[in-house]
Amino acid sequence: MTESDEAALRAELAQSRANAEVLAGRIDHLQKAVQSNRRIGMALGILMTHHQLTEAEAFNRLVQSSQQQNRKLAAIAEEVIYTGHL
């Protein structure tokens, strides 16, 4: 194996490692997004049950509360899950 072959292999290995790190970051992000989506769904169900709302109405209330309080929707959803109200 020549020096240029070894250099090419090292470069390919470095690129593969970088790609693996990017993919790991994406996987982590997607896992967090799925969990957040589930929690928002739970909050929607709570609001729908307690206030006799449709899914769209409950979601609109979450969004409005998020905007008014300048907080992330997921944080508002967590509050609803633990307190039962906005």
C-alpha positions as a printed NumPy array, in Angstrom:
array([[  0.   ,   0.   ,   0.   ],
       [  1.396,   3.365,  -0.973],
       [  1.517,   6.465,   1.181],
       [ -1.146,   8.106,  -0.96 ],
       [ -3.405,   5.057,  -0.5  ],
       [ -2.932,   5.269,   3.266],
       [ -3.654,   8.994,   3.242],
       [ -6.81 ,   8.413,   1.203],
       [ -7.969,   5.734,   3.651],
       [ -7.291,   8.006,   6.636],
       [ -9.263,  10.794,   4.983],
       [-12.129,   8.413,   4.234],
       [-12.108,   7.168,   7.819],
       [-12.156,  10.725,   9.166],
       [-15.092,  11.575,   6.904],
       [-16.949,   8.437,   8.012],
       [-16.454,   9.384,  11.659],
       [-17.72 ,  12.908,  10.992],
       [-20.762,  11.51 ,   9.198],
       [-21.435,   9.157,  12.12 ],
       [-21.357,  12.087,  14.557],
       [-23.807,  14.054,  12.405],
       [-26.141,  11.062,  12.217],
       [-25.939,  10.513,  15.973],
       [-26.921,  14.15 ,  16.498],
       [-29.874,  13.771,  14.163],
       [-31.025,  10.626,  15.946],
       [-30.861,  12.401,  19.298],
       [-32.823,  15.352,  17.916],
       [-35.513,  13.082,  16.456],
       [-35.845,  11.138,  19.702],
       [-36.376,  14.383,  21.612],
       [-38.911,  15.575,  19.026],
       [-40.9  ,  12.35 ,  19.303],
       [-40.956,  12.582,  23.096],
       [-42.011,  16.232,  22.964],
       [-44.764,  15.403,  20.485],
       [-46.095,  12.694,  22.798],
       [-46.148,  15.08 ,  25.741],
       [-47.975,  17.721,  23.693],
       [-50.514,  15.058,  22.722],
       [-51.05 ,  14.229,  26.386],
       [-51.616,  17.89 ,  27.193],
       [-54.103,  18.17 ,  24.337],
       [-56.045,  15.223,  25.727],
       [-56.14 ,  16.775,  29.181],
       [-57.377,  20.116,  27.85 ],
       [-59.924,  18.411,  25.623],
       [-61.297,  16.419,  28.559],
       [-61.334,  19.177,  31.165],
       [-62.669,  21.934,  28.92 ],
       [-64.752,  19.963,  26.412],
       [-62.613,  21.218,  23.514],
       [-61.893,  19.792,  20.097],
       [-58.314,  18.826,  19.333],
       [-57.887,  21.95 ,  17.203],
       [-59.273,  24.198,  19.954],
       [-57.003,  22.631,  22.567],
       [-53.981,  23.015,  20.298],
       [-54.867,  26.661,  19.62 ],
       [-55.043,  27.306,  23.353],
       [-51.624,  25.747,  23.853],
       [-50.176,  27.852,  21.031],
       [-51.788,  31.053,  22.338],
       [-50.494,  30.398,  25.832],
       [-47.028,  29.668,  24.446],
       [-46.989,  32.93 ,  22.52 ],
       [-48.422,  35.041,  25.339],
       [-45.92 ,  33.703,  27.854],
       [-43.061,  33.589,  25.347],
       [-42.366,  29.978,  26.333],
       [-41.888,  26.872,  24.259],
       [-44.975,  24.838,  23.467],
       [-43.393,  21.769,  25.078],
       [-42.924,  23.667,  28.349],
       [-46.576,  24.747,  28.34 ],
       [-47.589,  21.14 ,  27.635],
       [-45.56 ,  19.911,  30.632],
       [-47.319,  22.447,  32.84 ],
       [-50.718,  21.23 ,  31.633],
       [-49.743,  17.614,  32.267],
       [-48.752,  18.336,  35.861],
       [-51.422,  20.901,  36.787],
       [-54.341,  19.984,  34.53 ],
       [-54.77 ,  23.531,  33.237],
       [-53.017,  26.355,  31.444]])
